[in-house]
Amino acid sequence: MSEIVRDVGLIGPELYLVALAVVVLIMDLALPSARRKEIAALAGLGLLAGILPVIALLGVGPQTDFLGAFVLDDLAVLFKFVFVVAGALTVLLATDVFLGQRCGFGEFFVVLVVFVLALCLMASSGDLIVFYLSFELSSLCGYLLACWLQGDPKSTEAGLKYFIFGAAAS
């Protein structure tokens, strides 16, 4: 039983990001469209708070869990920190750009949080299957984020080119 608790404790940042994505999605459904900035603030502050579970893993040392599929070392913790900070900065930069758009505002931040989750999983992957699945999840989120502006032909072109490149690479 203690091994299961230890395993779950080591994937704390990933579990936190899953919970954050669900909360942002629920808040997007619950809040009226006039209060869009609260969703962006929730996503940004949630990602900033996501630094705390990552910092809690510092000094844990190299550990392999889930039958070798999950490797946690200092390099993985460093990359998780970078990904979470980059996600929070992306929320700050994207809020004003998407505030006036007709496309889904809250969904963008849900996809962004899932993208950060996939990158964190990729940083800790110790198995080729886990790496491939997290890579594909990050690719799908990347395709969506690249073509998010529906009225902009350059955005659609970027998403299509990225999708073709990713499909050929897979």
N, C-alpha and C positions, 0 to 999 in steps of 0.2 A: 504493500500500500504506500509506503514512503517513497518508493521509486516513482510511482505515478504522480505523487504530489511534487516531487523534484522535477520530473519531466514537464509538468504543466507550469511550474514556476519559471522554467527556462524559456518557455515560449510566451512569457508574459507580455512583451511588446506586441507580438502578433495577435494575441487574444484581445489586448486593448484596442488595437486598430480595427479588428472585426466589430467590437462593441461600438467604437466611434462611428464606423460606417453605418451601422444600424440606427444609431441615435440620430445622425444627420439625416438619414432617409426618413425617419419617422417625423422629425421636426419639419422637414420639407413638406411632408404631407399635411401636417397639422397647422402650420402657420399660413396665414393668408399671403398672397403674393406682394402685398404692400410692405411686408416686413421681411424682405429678402436679405437685408444686411445681417440680421441675427443668425441666419444659417451660415453665412460666410464667417462671422465671428466665432460661431460654435466650432466650425471646422478648423479654423486657424488656431484658436486657443486649445482645442482638443489635440491638434498635432503638436503644439508646443508642450502641452502636458504629457504627450507621448514620449518626451525626452526622459522623463523620470523613470519609467520602467526600463528604458535602455541603460540609463546610468546605473540603475540597481544591479545590472549584470556585470559591471566592471569588476575585475578581480576575481571572477568566478573561476577563471582558468579554463584551459581547453577541456571540453567535455563533449562526449558523443552520446546522443540519446535517440530514442525511437528506432532502435536496431541499426544505428549508423546513418539514418536518413537526415538527422539534424546535428550539426556540429556548431558548437558555440565556443569561440575563442575571442581574443582581443580584437583581431582584425574584423570579425563579423560584427562585433559590438560597435566598432568605429564606423563601419559602413552603415549600420542601422541608424546611428546617430546622424550621419550625413544625410541619409535619405529622409528622415523625419524632419530635420531642419529645412531641407530643400522643399519638402512638401508644404511646410508652414510658410516659407517665403513665396511659394507659388500661389498659395491662397491670397497672400497680401497683394501680389502683383495682378492676379486675375480678377479680383473682386470688382474693381472699377471698369474693367474691360467688358465683363459679362453682365454688369448691372443693368445696362440699357438694352440688352439683347432680348429677343423673343424666346430664344431657346431655353431649355431647362437650366435653371440657375442652381438649384439644390442638387440636382443629379450630377452636375459637373463636379461638385465637391465630394459626392459619394464615390464617383469613379476615381477621383484623385486620391482619396484615402485608400481605396482598394489597390490602386497603383503603387502607393507607398508600401502597403502590406505585401504585395507580390515582390517588390524589391527587397524587403526585409527577409522574406522567406528565401529568396535567391541567395542572399548574403550568407545564410546559415545552412544552405543545402549541402549535405554530405553524400548524397546519392544522386546518380544521374537522372533518375526518374523525377525526384523532387525538384532538381534544377530545371528539367525540361518543363514540368508543369508550372512552376513559378515563372519561368521565362515566357511561356505561352500566355499566362494570365497577365503579366506585365505588357506583353505585346498587344493583347486585345484592348487593355485599358489605354495604351498608347495610341492605338488606331482611333479609338473614340475621342480621346483628347485632341488629337491632331485635326480632326474634322468636325469639331464641335460647333463652329459658327456655320449655321445652315444656309444663310443667305450669301456667304462669301465664297465665290468660286475658287479662290486660292486655297481656302480651308478644305474644301471638298477634294481638290486636286492633291493636296498634301496627304490627306487621309487615304485616298486611293493609291497613291504611289507608295506610301508606307505599308499599306496592306499587301500590295503585290510584292514588294521587297521582302516583307516578313513571311509571306506564303512560300516564296521561292527559297528562303533561307531555312524554313522549317523542314 
